[in-house]
Amino acid sequence: MAFKNSILLGTIGRYNDRFHVYQEHRELEERLELALKIPRTDGVEPVYPQDLGHGGEAVDLVKKSGLAVSAVNVNVKSEDMYRKGSVTSRDKKVRDTAIEYMKTAMDMSAEFGANMISVCPLIDGWDYPFEVDYQDQWRWLVEAFEAAAAHRDDVRISIEYKPFESRNRIILPTMARSLVLCEKIGAANLGVTMDVGHALMANETPAAEAALGNDLDRLFYVHFNDNDRGADWDMLPASVNLWETLELLYYIDRMGWDGWFAYDVFTRNGDNVEAIAATFEIMDNLEKLRSKISMQELDAMVADGVPARNINKLIASLL
């Protein structure tokens, strides 16, 4: 199976958490130059408006790099106006601004030939009981994505779900709830980004959720990383959950899904460019391992369904 690898441009720039700042700040031009030097890079995922500018000032810069764009990532969370929500803000002006962000990013995505945006409504949700009106929030969410999807049907909107952070409870925490939204709206250009780390946080089985999204033709995008299911650590793929990651690759191949892979891998210790290069190599090595076992043998293991035999065969494949 051939991968289409995309770099989330934020992963090769400065990164900070609640306690520290990691890595050096790099302007967009430098990050694009570095992306071109990383082996196995097929494309990038720039952020609107932080990378591209509110008026698309950096669109030509990305075009001139020669790199394909997998999707335009729409940031409707970090600016101060979104502190209390974006597409579900109580303030209609804020909701309308978030919708305009998505529409503008859709136009830029079409200009790149990507024809897809990815949006993660991390700031939309709640922290306490009786803090929000759940019915209003859901209605505003539906209205926002209806409006964005209707803007142009040649650009797909891929919604990235996550159970918590920045809110204690995010309004789209799982694949299932995200698919309910998509099916309620019914637009063919509305689908889901499955971030493996977010699926793990939600105590999901990534392969099972990918199969569900694919069954409804709404699995648009996959972000790979890893964690211990406790928090969104954005670790190297398969560094914790080796077999779950391998199982996901098996199902992606079996389903014939051929979308982009992007990598939400952030580096606190070491060089972040080296980490992205290693990420791509890890994915290649995972594919080699899957090929070593063979699709036929994996099919037979699933058909057999006996863990005592299957896990033993998987471990033996590493020897």
LOLUM-731663 format. One record per residue (C-alpha): y, z, x; chain. Coordinates in steps of 0.1 Angstrom, whole numbers, plus 2048, in hexadecimal, padded with zeros to 3 digits. Example, Ala and Ser with C-alpha at 12.3 -4.5 7.8 and 13.67 -1.06 7.14 Angstrom:
REM LOLUM-731663
- 7D3,84E,87B,A
- 7F5,847,889,A
This chain:
REM LOLUM-731663
- 800,800,800,A
- 822,7F6,80F,A
- 83E,80F,80B,A
- 862,807,805,A
- 873,824,818,A
- 897,82E,810,A
- 8AC,847,822,A
- 8C1,85F,80D,A
- 8E0,85C,822,A
- 8E8,881,81F,A
- 8C9,88A,832,A
- 8D7,87C,852,A
- 8F8,88E,84F,A
- 904,8B1,84D,A
- 8F1,8C9,837,A
- 8F9,8EC,82B,A
- 8E9,907,816,A
- 8F7,929,80B,A
- 8F7,937,82E,A
- 8FA,91D,849,A
- 906,8F9,850,A
- 8EB,8E3,861,A
- 8EF,8C3,874,A
- 90F,8B1,87D,A
- 926,89F,866,A
- 922,879,868,A
- 938,85F,857,A
- 927,846,841,A
- 92A,82A,85B,A
- 918,83F,875,A
- 8FC,849,85C,A
- 8F7,824,854,A
- 8F5,81B,879,A
- 8DB,837,87E,A
- 8C7,82C,85F,A
- 8C4,809,86F,A
- 8B5,818,88E,A
- 89A,82D,87C,A
- 879,81A,87C,A
- 869,811,85A,A
- 88B,814,848,A
- 88D,7FB,82B,A
- 8AC,808,819,A
- 8C4,824,812,A
- 8D0,839,7F4,A
- 8F6,83E,7F6,A
- 908,858,7E1,A
- 923,850,7C8,A
- 93F,85A,7CC,A
- 93B,86E,7ED,A
- 92D,851,801,A
- 93A,833,7EF,A
- 95C,83F,7E3,A
- 969,843,7C0,A
- 976,81F,7C1,A
- 959,811,7D5,A
- 96C,811,7F5,A
- 94C,812,80A,A
- 937,7F9,7F7,A
- 93F,7DD,80F,A
- 936,7F4,82C,A
- 913,7FA,81E,A
- 90F,7D5,817,A
- 919,7CB,83A,A
- 8FE,7E3,848,A
- 8E4,7CB,83B,A
- 8D0,7E8,82D,A
- 8C1,7E5,80A,A
- 8CC,7FF,7F1,A
- 8B0,80F,7DE,A
- 8C7,820,7C5,A
- 8EA,82F,7C3,A
- 8E8,855,7C0,A
- 902,861,7A7,A
- 90F,884,7B0,A
- 919,896,790,A
- 916,8B9,79E,A
- 92A,8C2,7BD,A
- 94E,8BB,7B4,A
- 962,8D8,7A6,A
- 966,8C8,784,A
- 940,8CA,77F,A
- 93E,8EF,787,A
- 934,8F7,763,A
- 920,8D8,75C,A
- 923,8B2,75C,A
- 913,89E,740,A
- 90F,8BF,72D,A
- 931,8CF,734,A
- 942,8DF,717,A
- 961,8CA,722,A
- 95E,8A7,714,A
- 975,89A,72F,A
- 95C,8A5,749,A
- 93F,896,736,A
- 951,875,733,A
- 959,876,758,A
- 934,87B,760,A
- 92B,85D,74A,A
- 945,848,75B,A
- 937,852,77D,A
- 915,845,772,A
- 924,824,764,A
- 938,81E,784,A
- 919,825,79A,A
- 905,80D,784,A
- 91E,7F1,78B,A
- 91D,7F9,7B0,A
- 8F7,7F9,7AF,A
- 8F7,7D7,79F,A
- 90E,7CB,7BA,A
- 8F6,7D7,7D5,A
- 8D9,7C6,7C3,A
- 8C8,7E8,7BF,A
- 8CC,7E9,799,A
- 8C4,80E,798,A
- 8D7,82F,799,A
- 8C7,851,79E,A
- 8D8,86F,78E,A
- 8CD,894,790,A
- 8E0,8AA,777,A
- 8DB,8C9,78C,A
- 8FA,8DB,77E,A
- 8F0,8D6,75A,A
- 8DD,8F4,74C,A
- 8E1,919,749,A
- 8DE,93A,75B,A
- 8DC,954,73F,A
- 8D1,958,71A,A
- 8ED,951,701,A
- 901,93F,71C,A
- 8FF,91C,70D,A
- 8F8,90A,6ED,A
- 8D7,8F9,6F4,A
- 8DB,8E1,6D7,A
- 8FE,8D6,6E2,A
- 8F2,8D2,706,A
- 8D5,8BC,6FC,A
- 8EB,8A7,6E5,A
- 904,8A2,700,A
- 8E9,899,719,A
- 8DB,87F,701,A
- 8FD,871,6FA,A
- 905,86E,71F,A
- 8E6,85B,729,A
- 8E8,845,709,A
- 90B,83B,714,A
- 901,834,738,A
- 8E2,821,72F,A
- 8F6,80B,717,A
- 90F,803,732,A
- 8F8,7E8,740,A
- 8D4,7E2,73B,A
- 8CE,7D0,75C,A
- 8D2,7F1,76F,A
- 8B9,80D,76C,A
- 8C2,832,76A,A
- 8A9,848,77B,A
- 8AD,86D,772,A
- 8A2,886,78C,A
- 895,8A7,77D,A
- 893,8C9,78D,A
- 88A,8EB,77E,A
- 8A6,900,78E,A
- 8C2,8FF,7A7,A
- 8E0,8FD,7A3,A
- 8DA,90D,780,A
- 8BF,927,77B,A
- 8B2,910,760,A
- 8BA,8EA,762,A
- 8BA,8D7,742,A
- 8A1,8BD,74F,A
- 888,8D3,762,A
- 868,8BE,75F,A
- 85A,89B,75C,A
- 850,8A2,738,A
- 873,8AD,72C,A
- 883,890,73F,A
- 86B,878,72E,A
- 874,887,70C,A
- 898,87F,713,A
- 890,85B,71D,A
- 87A,855,6FF,A
- 893,864,6E7,A
- 8AE,84C,6F4,A
- 895,830,6F6,A
- 8A8,81A,70F,A
- 891,806,726,A
- 8A8,80C,743,A
- 8A5,831,742,A
- 88A,842,757,A
- 882,85E,770,A
- 884,865,795,A
- 868,87C,79F,A
- 871,891,7BC,A
- 850,89F,7CA,A
- 861,8C0,7D4,A
- 870,8C4,7B1,A
- 84E,8BD,7A1,A
- 83E,8D8,7B7,A
- 85A,8F1,7AE,A
- 852,8EA,789,A
- 82E,8F2,790,A
- 825,8CE,788,A
- 80A,8B9,798,A
- 81E,89C,7A6,A
- 802,882,7A1,A
- 7FD,88C,77D,A
- 823,88A,775,A
- 826,869,787,A
- 809,85C,771,A
- 81B,868,752,A
- 83C,858,75B,A
- 82B,838,764,A
- 818,837,743,A
- 839,835,731,A
- 848,81C,74A,A
- 862,836,753,A
- 858,840,777,A
- 875,82E,789,A
- 878,840,7AB,A
- 866,859,7C1,A
- 875,871,7D9,A
- 85D,880,7F3,A
- 860,8A2,803,A
- 84C,8C3,802,A
- 850,8E8,7FC,A
- 83B,907,7F4,A
- 843,904,7CE,A
- 85B,922,7D1,A
- 87B,90F,7D9,A
- 888,8ED,7E2,A
- 884,8EE,807,A
- 885,8C8,80C,A
- 86A,8C9,827,A
- 857,8AD,837,A
- 83E,89C,820,A
- 81B,8AB,81F,A
- 826,8C7,837,A
- 81A,8E0,81C,A
- 808,8CD,801,A
- 7F4,8B3,813,A
- 7DA,8AB,7F9,A
- 7F3,8AB,7DC,A
- 808,892,7EF,A
- 7EA,87C,7F7,A
- 7DF,87E,7D3,A
- 801,871,7C8,A
- 7FF,854,7E0,A
- 7DC,84C,7D3,A
- 7E9,84B,7AF,A
- 808,836,7B8,A
- 7F1,81C,7C8,A
- 7D8,81E,7AB,A
- 7F3,819,791,A
- 802,7FC,7A4,A
- 824,80C,7A5,A
- 83B,7FA,7BE,A
- 85C,80C,7BD,A
- 871,81C,7D9,A
- 868,83B,7EC,A
- 885,850,7F7,A
- 884,871,80B,A
- 896,891,802,A
- 88E,8A0,824,A
- 8A9,8B7,833,A
- 8A6,8C5,857,A
- 8B2,8E8,860,A
- 8A0,8E9,882,A
- 8A0,8C9,897,A
- 8B1,8A7,895,A
- 8B3,899,872,A
- 8B1,875,87D,A
- 891,87D,88F,A
- 884,88F,870,A
- 889,870,85A,A
- 878,85A,874,A
- 85B,873,874,A
- 85B,873,84E,A
- 855,84E,84D,A
- 839,851,867,A
- 829,86D,853,A
- 828,857,834,A
- 818,83C,848,A
- 7FE,854,856,A
- 7F7,861,833,A
- 7F1,83D,827,A
- 7DA,838,845,A
- 7C7,858,83B,A
- 7C4,84C,817,A
- 7B8,82A,823,A
- 79F,83B,83A,A
- 790,84D,81C,A
- 793,82C,808,A
- 79D,827,7E4,A
- 779,822,7DA,A
- 76F,844,7E7,A
- 78D,855,7D7,A
- 785,844,7B6,A
- 761,851,7B9,A
- 76E,874,7C1,A
- 784,874,7A2,A
- 767,867,78D,A
- 750,881,79B,A
- 768,89D,795,A
- 756,8B8,7A9,A
- 76E,8CB,7C0,A
- 753,8D9,7D7,A
- 74A,8B5,7E1,A
- 76C,8A6,7DF,A
- 780,8BF,7F4,A
- 764,8BF,80E,A
- 767,899,811,A
- 78D,89B,814,A
- 78B,8B5,830,A
- 770,8A1,841,A
- 787,882,841,A
- 79E,895,859,A
- 783,899,873,A
